[in-house]
Amino acid sequence: MTEDIFAPGFKTDPYWWDAAPPQEAAEAPLPEAADVVVVGAGVTGLQTALTLLRGGREALVLEAGHPGYRASTRNAGNIIPYLWAKPDWLERRHGPAEAEALAGAGKAALGYVLDFLRDEQIDCGLTESDRYYLALTKGHFKKMAKDVAFLEARDIKTGWQAIQPQEVRRRTGLDRYHGAIRAPGSLSIHPGLYVAALVDRVAQAGGRIASRTAVTGITRAPDGTFTVATARGPVRARDVVMATNGYTPEAAPWMRRRVIPFISHMAATEPLPEDLMRELFPERRIYIDSKINITWIRQTPDGKCAMVGGRTGMSRGDLRRTAAELHGDMTRILPALSGMRFTHCWEGQMGFTFDRVPHTGEHDGVHYAMGFCGVGVTMGSYLGHKLGKRLLGAPDAETPFDGRAFKTRPFYTGTPWVVPIMIRWFNFRDRWDQWRG
């Protein structure tokens, strides 16, 4: 492993924390009772709490670390109008009508986040960009073109275009790809600043966030109320919300068994020369390769640095080694970045489901929204808001994700022993596809 890729002062904290350092909530004794206890002070939990507070209910948010410490300030900051599962897969699995409803919720989620940022006047580096999905093989491009044709045949207006290899070279200067999809209209934010704004709004609405208050158990009394056991003592509650996604604790075993945690790794470079930035990222372009275990590259919201992400799977323990691997991935896509050093490398945990779609609902009286499958900033915000609406009894609380059969697998308890097996299979498929061409 070369040390040449590390800038002075290299950090293994998220890049986002430089502009939005972690906020510790003020230390105070826990109340004996609360109206609603929300477990998890990430995007989902904070949106749920804010909606409840503005609707006239009280909310206590319990967080094992500090607000946003986990996935909410460790993600890529992408806001996209679609689910991880593609429309053709959704249609095959669920039929045309249900697939249309699920896909439509992705657009509704994007609309909610954009309206929320505008209405709250939150400055978190919102930018728009085109995504280029780069085909590593002819087979990958054939599948991409088929995806675009599927959308066009159903008059799903995404603006996606299948681009031939010569057009990829003309637009990007990259000559190793067998075609691409250009997907306009993707959006990005600074997730650290977004979480900081949510924490501020919850406080202004009269909510309370308890940091370093890990939940260790939830019991339901015959009268339907709950006792939430924590590392700092118990709290009685009328309602409980689990908003923990890929970090769902053992205190919620039924939900934990239904979410698969995947670790995603990211790194940020030192500032790029302005001419190189303009050359590589016109219109704030995002590059994504066509592997199953993808690599992506984008600008930071301030337009000064490059970010790369990938190597999804389990935590590797040594982020300097991961940084070296990500640097190789980055330079394979954009060789012009080979001389750039990393200032940060970090990891964050996502929550996937066995059926590839998010879920909201209620189990044994405990409400939940989780399993966002890599689209947590968008879907977590939207479904957290909708979950708050449901607890308020609002008529517009429904989503296509409510009360769906939330399945698990035999012998799976939430411990991610299954992840290394899945990642080895994905990586084998990626190598096999590229060997076949």
Sequence and secondary structure as in RCSB ss.txt:
>XXXX:A:sequence
MTEDIFAPGFKTDPYWWDAAPPQEAAEAPLPEAADVVVVGAGVTGLQTALTLLRGGREALVLEAGHPGYRASTRN
AGNIIPYLWAKPDWLERRHGPAEAEALAGAGKAALGYVLDFLRDEQIDCGLTESDRYYLALTKGHFKKMAKDVAF
LEARDIKTGWQAIQPQEVRRRTGLDRYHGAIRAPGSLSIHPGLYVAALVDRVAQAGGRIASRTAVTGITRAPDGT
FTVATARGPVRARDVVMATNGYTPEAAPWMRRRVIPFISHMAATEPLPEDLMRELFPERRIYIDSKINITWIRQT
PDGKCAMVGGRTGMSRGDLRRTAAELHGDMTRILPALSGMRFTHCWEGQMGFTFDRVPHTGEHDGVHYAMGFCGV
GVTMGSYLGHKLGKRLLGAPDAETPFDGRAFKTRPFYTGTPWVVPIMIRWFNFRDRWDQWRG
>XXXX:A:secstr
  GGGEEEEEESS GGGGTS           SEEEEEEE  SHHHHHHHHHHHHTT  EEEE SSSTTTTGGGTS
  EE SS SS HHHHHHHH HHHHHHHHHHHHHHHHHHHHHHHHTT  S  EEEEEEEE SSHHHHHHHHHHHHH
HHHTT     EEE HHHHHHHH   S S EEEEEEEEE  HHHHHHHHHHHHHHTT EEESS  EEEEEE TTS 
EEEEETT  EEEEEEEE  GGG  TTSHHHHTT EEEEEEEEEES   HHHHHHH GGG EEEESSSS  EEEE 
TTSSSEEEEEEEES  S HHHHHHHHHHHHHHH GGGTT  EEEEEEEEEEE TTSS EEEEETTEEEEE  TT 
HHHHHHHHHHHHHHHHHT TT   TTBT      TT  S TTHHHHHHHHHHHHHHHHHHH 
